[in-house]
Amino acid sequence: MHPYIAIKELVAPIFQRSRHQQIAEEIRPDAFGSAYSIFASSRSTLRLVWDGKDGWGYAQILASGATDDWRDIPCYLTEADLETVPPNQEKIQEFVRAVENAAVA
């Protein structure tokens, strides 16, 4: 499974509970498999990003009232965190908690 899809699946329950709907997505196989998706609710807008070149994913939150002022949520996952056997559950849970805190804030 592509790491971007894995990250989306990790946070899908959070976005369902917080009523965030996916409003945009771009997958770039020509750019090392980089991808992003944007999720919005009445309270906040979040973006999940997979940097295919560097092999890591992170989440961002749109600053209140802004149209293009994305702020990083201070946690990320690497391809190794997701794909080692077993996966790095501690790091994955830290990422999920960080996204959840941003989604419900």
Phi, psi and omega in degrees: 000138178295137181304326178299316179295321179299317179295317178301319180293326178297321185261356181306315179297326178295313181293327176295313181295322183270003177064033173277132178250140176289126181244349179201154175202141175220125178242126187241084178299333180283350179244056177063019181081018178296150182202160171207159172218149181243134180236133182230148171225183178290344183257330184201165176233128182237151178231132172260133184233134170244118177268099184293328181294314182269348176073044176212154181236152180207172179237153179225156175238141180279128180302143182305127178078357183267162176250341181206042180242075182280132179245130181294138169275126192288067174194147180214164176234139175262167176301321179295323178302323185273328192250356176289162177244113356280161177298158180282083185299325180297313180292322178297315180294324177298317178297313180299316179297319180297316178294318179299316179299321178289324184289328184258358182291000000 
